Amino acid sequence: MRRFQDPLPFDDLSHDDALVLLEVIRELAHLRELEDIMALVRRAARQLSGADGVTFVLREGDYVHYADEEAITPLWKGRRFPIQACISGWVVVNRTAAVIEDIYADERIPHDAYRPTFVKSLAMVPIRRADPIGAIGAYWAKHRLPGAREVALLQALADSTAVAVENGRLYAAERAARQAAESATRLRQELLAMVSHDLRNPLGVITMTTSLLAPLLAPLNGRARNHLDTINRSVLRMDRLIHDLLDFAAIEGGAFRLAPVPLAITTLMEQAAELGPLAHERGIGLELRPPTRDIAVRCDPDRIHQVFSNLVGNAVRFTPAGGVIQLAATPRENQVEMSVSDTGAGIAPEVLPVLFDRFQRPPARVPGSGVGLGLCITRGIIEAHGGKLQVMSELGRGTTFTFTLPMA
């Protein structure tokens, strides 16, 4: 048995050899499926070496798997052998090429496995010499000693194959992870949509029933009326939660739709001022600071009102009586920066990184952390407009949320 030391010589390679090898390497760079890689390599290896057969061997722990082949008659495709019991395993373990002129004169060859085949001579090279992941074998039906040219070509092909196989494995792992994530997301979206739809039916029944009860309870005492008002408030809250679930499912699934129109900033801020009573009930001031000149943005008015409702609602929850909430608008090149600032408790620094995260929510009791999906949906609405939502906060001094909208 002849053993080749690195580096393998390339002096005997012809111009045609180099062109064929270059073309194969170029094709390998675009392949991601292992089956495609093996098909290209087995054809190229046989063409470059002039062999009567070629095998593509992959290491699987303590075994070698003859994963593919191209030969004049069948060899060992699909079979596995202990790594210590065959020449491909020897090449993988020793990280070097092997050339055998007479396979039956070498004790490392499993003669019984070769007798049913045409093989008399072979050359075997490792796929990735530093840490082999397999081997490429070339076989001849007549006794011959493969020269430096054949081995050099096979090794160059094997080195390029190693990169393609690793890329293919990374691609397969990434694809599997992506499919699993997409499947989980799709299941979550379907569940949210189904649950939201099913919840609306009993809510509709409750709403209709309370509307029928209202005239009957009017002559009764105040306690009955209070109970009815509590039911109505709870129904409204549940309806808002269902809308949040549907919005969240749409944002997650990429199905969130807007109806953008040109709208003056002053009009947008006047709509936001409708939230004033919510703040005044808690003894909190609501100030508007429109831009010095009126400009228009392109937005979905209902969705931006939903943004203001979420942000102002959070500010009201965590701003003490006597505090101030300020809504401002500032032109920035081709965008308008809107902000909602408060003088409330502020947000802890460790909470800020996960404040908008859909799946890593901060503790519900943390001031400024938002409620449920509100901030996730708010960010989804702004990003659907092509803008960006950001937050700055300081404990004990307040919080400022800013978002951008495109100018009309």
C-alpha positions in Angstrom: 0.0 0.0 0.0 1.3 3.4 -1.0 0.7 6.4 1.4 0.7 10.0 0.1 2.0 12.8 2.3 0.6 16.3 2.2 0.8 18.4 0.2 -0.3 16.2 -2.8 1.5 17.2 -6.0 -0.3 19.0 -8.8 2.5 19.2 -11.3 1.1 16.5 -13.5 -2.4 18.1 -13.9 -3.3 19.1 -17.4 -5.1 22.2 -18.5 -8.2 20.1 -19.2 -8.0 18.6 -15.7 -7.9 22.1 -14.2 -10.9 23.3 -16.2 -13.0 20.3 -15.3 -12.0 20.6 -11.6 -12.8 24.4 -11.6 -16.2 23.8 -13.1 -17.1 21.1 -10.6 -15.9 23.4 -7.7 -18.1 26.2 -9.1 -21.1 23.9 -9.2 -20.5 22.6 -5.7 -20.6 26.2 -4.4 -24.3 26.4 -5.3 -25.5 23.0 -4.1 -27.2 22.5 -0.7 -28.8 19.1 -0.8 -26.5 16.2 0.1 -28.0 14.0 -2.7 -27.1 16.6 -5.3 -23.6 17.0 -3.9 -22.9 13.3 -4.0 -24.4 12.9 -7.5 -22.1 15.6 -8.8 -19.0 14.4 -7.0 -19.4 10.7 -8.0 -19.6 11.7 -11.7 -16.8 14.1 -11.5 -14.5 11.7 -9.6 -15.0 9.0 -12.1 -14.4 11.4 -15.0 -11.2 12.9 -13.5 -9.7 9.6 -12.4 -10.8 7.4 -15.2 -11.9 4.8 -12.6 -14.4 2.0 -13.3 -16.2 2.9 -10.1 -16.4 5.6 -7.4 -17.9 5.6 -3.9 -18.9 8.4 -1.6 -18.4 7.5 2.0 -19.6 9.4 5.1 -18.5 8.8 8.6 -21.2 8.0 11.1 -19.6 7.7 14.5 -17.7 4.4 14.7 -19.0 3.4 11.3 -18.6 4.4 7.7 -21.6 4.6 5.4 -21.2 4.0 1.7 -23.8 6.6 0.9 -23.5 6.7 -2.9 -21.7 5.2 -5.8 -21.2 5.2 -9.6 -19.7 2.1 -11.0 -19.8 -0.5 -13.9 -21.5 -3.0 -11.5 -22.9 -2.5 -7.9 -20.4 -2.0 -5.0 -21.7 -1.3 -1.5 -24.2 1.5 -1.7 -26.3 1.8 1.4 -24.1 -0.5 3.5 -22.3 0.4 6.7 -19.0 -1.0 8.0 -17.1 -0.6 11.3 -14.6 2.2 10.9 -11.7 -0.1 11.8 -12.8 -2.8 9.4 -12.3 -1.2 6.0 -9.9 0.9 4.0 -12.2 4.0 3.9 -12.2 3.9 7.7 -8.4 3.7 7.7 -8.3 6.8 5.5 -10.7 8.7 7.8 -8.8 7.7 11.0 -5.3 8.4 9.5 -6.4 11.5 7.6 -4.4 10.7 4.6 -4.9 9.2 1.1 -4.2 5.5 0.4 -3.4 3.8 -2.9 -3.5 0.0 -3.3 -2.4 -1.8 -6.5 -3.6 -5.2 -5.4 -6.4 -5.2 -2.9 -5.9 -8.9 -2.0 -2.3 -8.3 -1.1 -3.3 -5.8 1.7 -4.4 -7.1 5.0 -6.5 -3.9 5.8 -8.9 -4.7 3.0 -12.0 -6.8 4.0 -11.5 -9.4 1.2 -14.9 -11.0 1.6 -16.6 -7.7 1.0 -14.6 -7.2 -2.2 -14.8 -10.6 -3.8 -18.3 -10.2 -5.3 -17.1 -6.9 -7.0 -14.9 -6.1 -10.0 -12.4 -4.2 -7.9 -8.7 -5.1 -8.3 -7.0 -1.7 -7.4 -8.1 1.5 -5.6 -7.3 5.0 -4.5 -9.0 6.5 -1.4 -8.8 10.1 -0.2 -10.3 11.7 2.9 -13.0 14.4 2.7 -11.5 17.2 4.7 -8.0 16.2 5.8 -7.9 18.1 9.1 -11.0 16.3 10.6 -12.4 13.9 7.9 -16.1 13.6 7.6 -15.8 10.8 5.0 -13.9 9.6 2.0 -14.0 9.3 -1.8 -12.9 6.0 -3.3 -12.0 5.2 -6.9 -11.7 1.6 -8.1 -10.3 -0.1 -11.2 -11.2 -3.5 -12.7 -7.6 -4.2 -13.7 -4.5 -4.1 -11.6 -2.9 -0.7 -11.8 -1.1 1.7 -9.5 -3.0 5.0 -9.5 -0.5 7.9 -10.0 0.0 11.3 -8.4 -2.4 12.9 -11.0 -5.4 10.7 -10.1 -4.8 11.1 -6.3 -4.2 14.9 -6.6 -7.5 15.3 -8.5 -9.5 13.2 -6.1 -8.1 15.0 -3.1 -8.8 18.5 -4.6 -12.3 17.3 -5.3 -12.7 15.9 -1.8 -11.5 19.2 -0.2 -14.1 21.1 -2.1 -16.7 18.5 -1.3 -16.0 19.0 2.4 -17.1 22.6 2.2 -20.2 21.8 0.2 -21.2 19.0 2.6 -20.8 21.3 5.7 -22.8 24.1 3.9 -25.4 21.5 3.1 -25.7 20.3 6.7 -25.9 23.9 8.0 -28.6 24.7 5.4 -30.5 21.5 6.3 -30.3 22.4 10.0 -31.4 26.0 9.4 -34.3 24.8 7.2 -35.5 22.3 9.7 -35.3 25.0 12.5 -37.2 27.4 10.2 -39.9 24.9 9.4 -40.3 24.0 13.0 -40.6 27.7 13.9 -43.0 28.4 11.0 -45.1 25.4 12.1 -45.3 26.6 15.7 -46.1 30.1 14.6 -48.8 28.9 12.2 -50.3 26.7 15.0 -50.3 29.6 17.4 -52.0 31.9 14.8 -54.7 29.4 14.1 -55.3 28.8 17.8 -55.5 32.6 18.5 -57.8 33.1 15.6 -60.0 30.2 16.6 -60.1 31.1 20.3 -60.9 34.8 19.4 -63.7 33.8 17.1 -65.2 31.4 19.6 -65.1 33.9 22.4 -67.0 36.5 20.3 -70.1 34.4 20.2 -70.8 34.1 23.9 -69.8 37.8 24.3 -72.5 38.7 21.7 -75.0 36.7 23.7 -74.0 38.5 26.9 -74.2 42.0 25.3 -77.6 41.2 23.8 -78.9 39.9 27.2 -77.7 42.9 29.2 -79.3 45.3 26.6 -82.6 43.4 27.2 -82.2 43.5 31.0 -81.4 47.2 31.2 -85.0 48.5 30.8 -86.2 45.8 33.3 -83.6 46.8 35.9 -84.1 50.6 35.6 -86.9 50.7 38.2 -84.9 48.6 40.6 -82.3 49.6 43.3 -78.9 50.9 42.5 -77.1 47.6 43.4 -78.7 45.8 40.5 -77.8 48.6 38.1 -74.2 48.5 39.4 -74.0 44.7 38.7 -75.3 45.3 35.2 -72.7 48.1 34.6 -70.0 45.8 35.8 -71.0 43.2 33.3 -71.0 45.7 30.5 -67.6 47.0 31.4 -66.2 43.4 31.6 -67.7 42.7 28.1 -66.0 45.8 26.7 -62.7 44.8 28.2 -63.0 41.2 26.9 -63.9 42.6 23.4 -60.7 44.7 23.5 -58.7 41.6 24.5 -60.1 39.7 21.6 -59.2 42.5 19.2 -55.7 42.4 20.6 -55.4 38.6 20.1 -56.6 39.0 16.4 -54.2 41.9 15.8 -51.3 39.9 17.4 -52.1 36.9 15.2 -52.2 39.1 12.1 -48.9 40.7 12.9 -47.2 37.4 13.6 -48.5 35.9 10.4 -47.6 38.8 8.2 -51.2 39.4 7.4 -51.6 42.8 9.2 -53.2 45.3 6.8 -53.4 49.1 6.9 -55.6 51.6 5.2 -53.2 54.6 5.0 -54.4 58.1 3.9 -52.8 61.6 4.1 -53.6 63.2 7.4 -52.6 66.5 9.0 -50.6 66.2 12.2 -52.9 68.6 13.9 -55.9 66.4 13.1 -54.0 63.4 14.4 -53.2 65.1 17.7 -56.7 66.3 18.1 -57.9 62.7 17.9 -55.2 61.8 20.5 -56.6 64.7 22.7 -59.8 62.6 23.0 -57.8 60.5 25.6 -57.7 63.6 27.8 -60.6 62.6 30.1 -58.8 59.3 30.8 -55.9 61.2 32.2 -58.0 63.9 33.9 -59.9 61.3 35.9 -56.6 60.4 37.6 -55.6 64.0 38.2 -53.0 63.9 35.4 -52.5 66.7 32.8 -52.4 65.9 29.1 -50.4 68.4 27.0 -50.2 68.7 23.2 -47.2 70.1 21.4 -47.9 70.1 17.7 -45.2 71.2 15.2 -44.7 74.9 14.4 -46.0 74.3 10.9 -48.8 71.9 10.0 -47.6 69.0 8.0 -49.3 65.8 6.8 -48.3 62.2 7.4 -49.4 59.0 5.6 -51.0 56.7 8.1 -54.0 54.6 9.0 -55.9 57.0 11.4 -57.6 54.2 13.3 -54.4 52.3 13.9 -52.5 55.3 15.0 -55.3 56.2 17.4 -54.8 52.6 18.7 -51.1 53.4 19.2 -51.9 56.6 21.2 -54.5 54.7 23.3 -51.9 52.0 24.2 -49.1 54.5 25.0 -51.3 57.0 26.8 -53.1 54.3 28.7 -49.8 52.9 30.0 -48.6 56.4 30.9 -51.8 57.0 32.9 -51.4 53.7 34.7 -48.0 54.5 36.0 -48.1 58.3 36.5 -49.2 59.6 39.9 -51.8 62.3 40.4 -50.3 65.7 39.6 -48.1 64.3 36.9 -48.1 65.3 33.2 -48.4 63.3 29.9 -47.1 65.2 26.9 -47.8 64.4 23.2 -45.4 66.0 20.8 -44.6 66.0 17.0 -41.3 67.0 15.4 -40.5 66.9 11.7 -37.4 64.8 10.8 -36.4 65.0 7.1 -39.0 62.9 5.3 -40.6 61.6 8.6 -42.4 63.0 11.6 -41.3 61.9 15.0 -44.2 61.5 17.5 -43.6 61.1 21.2 -45.6 60.3 24.3 -43.8 61.3 27.5 -44.8 61.0 31.1 -43.5 62.0 34.5 -44.3 58.6 36.0 -42.3 55.9 37.8 -40.1 55.0 34.9 -38.9 51.6 33.7 -36.1 49.5 35.2 -33.1 49.1 32.9 -33.3 45.3 33.0 -36.8 45.5 31.6 -36.1 47.8 28.7 -34.5 45.1 26.4 -37.6 42.8 26.5 -40.2 45.5 26.7 -41.5 44.9 23.2 -40.6 41.2 23.0 -43.6 39.1 22.0 -42.4 36.0 23.9 -40.2 37.3 26.7 -42.5 39.6 28.5 -41.4 41.6 31.6 -43.2 41.0 34.9 -46.8 42.4 34.7 -46.3 44.5 37.9 -43.2 46.4 36.6 -44.2 50.0 36.0 -44.2 50.9 32.4 -44.1 47.3 31.2 -47.5 47.5 29.5 -50.4 45.2 29.7 -50.7 41.9 27.7 -49.9 42.4 24.1 -50.4 46.1 23.9 -46.8 47.1 23.3 -46.1 44.2 20.9 -49.1 45.3 18.9 -48.1 49.0 19.1 -44.7 48.1 17.6 -46.3 46.0 14.9 -48.5 48.9 13.9 -45.6 51.3 13.7 -43.4 48.9 11.8 -46.3 48.2 9.3 -46.2 52.0 8.6 -42.4 51.7 7.9 -41.5 53.4 11.2 -39.7 52.5 14.3 -40.8 52.5 18.0 -38.3 53.3 20.7 -38.3 54.0 24.4 -36.2 55.9 26.8 -36.8 55.9 30.6 -35.3 56.8 33.9 -36.5 55.4 37.2 -38.3 58.0 39.2 -38.3 60.6 36.4 -40.6 59.2 33.7 -40.7 57.5 30.3 -40.8 58.6 26.7 -42.0 56.5 23.8 -41.1 57.8 20.3 -42.3 56.5 16.9 -41.9 57.8 13.3 -44.5 58.1 10.5 -43.7 58.9 6.9 -44.6 62.3 5.6 -47.4 62.4 3.0 
